[in-house]
């Protein structure tokens, strides 16, 4: 919805929200199960310590895109 309002193609955010809920659409920030599984594994391995949106944080405090970290550290 934020994208639609920002890009000016959504003039009725309430209607858009209701229609998306009725259709079962997932939000863009919904974590997929494979990302969730990877994050739990990486956290237990102390590869990452936190996740915010599509960014994970390493123990050194670096912020890295989750897809990049999943490529660097695949679950064995």
Secondary structure by P-SEA (a helix, b strand, c coil): caaaaaacccccaaaaaaaaaaacccccccccaaaaaaaaaaaaaccccccccccccccccccccaaaaaaacccc
